[in-house]
Amino acid sequence: MVAGFQRALDGAIRWSAIGFTLALLIVVMLGVITRALNDPLIWTDEISRFLMVWTAVAGWLLASRRRAHIRIRFFHDLLPNPAWRGWEIAIQCSLVVFGALLAWYGLYIAIRNHDMDALTLPISLSWMYAPIVLAGLLTAGQAMAELIERLTGTRPSAQDEGLVE
């Protein structure tokens, strides 16, 4: 059941990233074309900013789920198993705290901006900050899952770490 939920979550994130990227491409192209025709659509810049934030967060979530974030592991991998495991546990605890703080602060900013509208769109500026909450929650959740794995297991394989496809 958990594996099915994880596959569905990964699929939703993947398709969201694709959708946001395509929407961003279309909006930017529309802005360029209308400027070239000397009749620019004023909302393309602002919606591009919103889409850029959502696209970046979708990419972040996708990389987190695949365990594909950039990580310098040279010295970490030289450690013996007990020290490696202790360091990995410290890293995952830090990521849980970071994700929770990110979600909390993102929610704070979204709430503070809920009554402010975008300049050219009839939507609240809080939509610019909403994906930060999602990123924080998923980062904390992913780190918690990896922390549990590290507490109960050994070093993950290269496949588990997202180093090979």
KEBA-732416 format. One line per 10 residues: number of its first residue (from 1); for each residue y, x, z of C-alpha. Coordinates in steps of 0.001 Angstrom, whole numbers. Example, Ala and Ser with C-alpha at 12.3 -4.5 7.8 and 13.67 -1.06 7.14 Angstrom:
BEGIN
1) -4500,12300,7800 | -1060,13670,7140
END
This chain:
BEGIN
1) 0,0,0 | 2394,2832,876 | 1522,4644,-2353 | 2260,1464,-4329 | 5635,1112,-2620 | 6435,4764,-3341 | 5510,4362,-7026 | 7683,1245,-7264 | 10572,3027,-5531 | 10246,6046,-7833
11) 10153,3775,-10881 | 13205,1839,-9729 | 15139,5056,-9127 | 14067,6474,-12508 | 15072,3349,-14418 | 18330,3091,-12474 | 19180,6679,-13394 | 18426,5944,-17043 | 20460,2724,-16956 | 23461,4336,-15263
21) 23380,7276,-17673 | 23231,5005,-20716 | 25994,2770,-19370 | 28142,5835,-18664 | 27561,7140,-22187 | 28475,3786,-23739 | 31621,3336,-21636 | 32863,6870,-22308 | 32166,6503,-26050 | 33983,3172,-26037
31) 36966,4819,-24338 | 37024,7656,-26874 | 36712,5327,-29859 | 39423,2939,-28663 | 41769,5861,-27947 | 41128,7227,-31449 | 42036,3796,-32825 | 45266,3962,-30788 | 44344,863,-28794 | 42725,2215,-25588
41) 40852,34,-23139 | 42382,844,-19776 | 39291,37,-17732 | 36985,2641,-19322 | 38262,5518,-17154 | 37786,3650,-13917 | 34374,2232,-14693 | 33327,5714,-15835 | 34204,7037,-12377 | 32121,4347,-10704
51) 29206,4989,-13056 | 29449,8752,-12536 | 29048,8326,-8774 | 26095,5959,-9181 | 24487,8247,-11790 | 24881,11308,-9562 | 23363,9510,-6582 | 20456,8232,-8698 | 19810,11821,-9804 | 20002,13005,-6201
61) 17508,10349,-5113 | 15178,11170,-7992 | 15264,14877,-7157 | 14682,14118,-3464 | 11683,11927,-4191 | 10203,14581,-6496 | 11027,17307,-3980 | 12831,19078,-6787 | 16123,19983,-5141 | 17167,23589,-5453
71) 15793,25575,-2584 | 15748,29322,-2072 | 12318,29902,-629 | 11862,33659,-1035 | 12132,34593,2659 | 10730,31293,3870 | 7511,31820,1889 | 7078,35338,3313 | 6646,33902,6818 | 3184,33513,8350
81) 1907,29921,8581 | 3104,29120,12150 | 6613,30478,11538 | 6734,28848,8078 | 5790,25515,9616 | 8362,25853,12417 | 11132,26699,9969 | 10112,23816,7695 | 10162,21401,10640 | 13680,22600,11541
91) 14817,22081,7939 | 13391,18551,7796 | 14942,17637,11186 | 18292,18854,9862 | 17859,16724,6745 | 17077,13627,8832 | 20310,14160,10782 | 22272,14903,7592 | 20956,11750,5874 | 21722,9570,8891
101) 25256,10976,9182 | 25811,10569,5461 | 24694,6930,5591 | 26834,6211,8646 | 29951,7847,7228 | 29369,6291,3785 | 29146,2868,5417 | 32333,3570,7359 | 34204,4491,4162 | 32790,1517,2244
111) 33870,-881,4998 | 37355,674,5175 | 37774,177,1423 | 36208,-3276,1050 | 39579,-5002,878 | 41033,-2614,-1709 | 40524,-3497,-5348 | 40106,-1063,-8201 | 43235,-725,-10324 | 41836,-2035,-13608
121) 38697,-3867,-12499 | 38312,-6969,-10356 | 35923,-5238,-7939 | 36277,-3649,-4537 | 36578,109,-4164 | 33736,-77,-1660 | 31363,-88,-4648 | 32418,3514,-5238 | 31111,4456,-1785 | 28092,2150,-1519
131) 25664,4581,-3189 | 26468,7179,-507 | 24898,4869,2075 | 21803,4517,-90 | 21607,8286,-624 | 21884,8934,3103 | 19206,6415,4009 | 16760,7666,1390 | 17469,11310,2260 | 16767,10625,5929
141) 13654,8611,5063 | 12302,11264,2696 | 12967,14011,5252 | 11255,11949,7949 | 8176,11515,5734 | 8108,15246,4997 | 8604,16022,8687 | 5571,13909,9542 | 3574,15707,6825 | 4604,19099,8238
151) 3741,18069,11790 | 284,16885,10753 | -623,19273,7949 | -236,22701,6505 | 1793,24164,3684 | 2058,21810,729 | 804,22927,-2648 | 3144,23829,-5504 | 2342,20421,-7016 | 3404,18644,-3800
161) 6645,20625,-3712 | 7580,19523,-7226 | 7298,23064,-8561 | 4747,22102,-11224 | 4445,18881,-13144
END
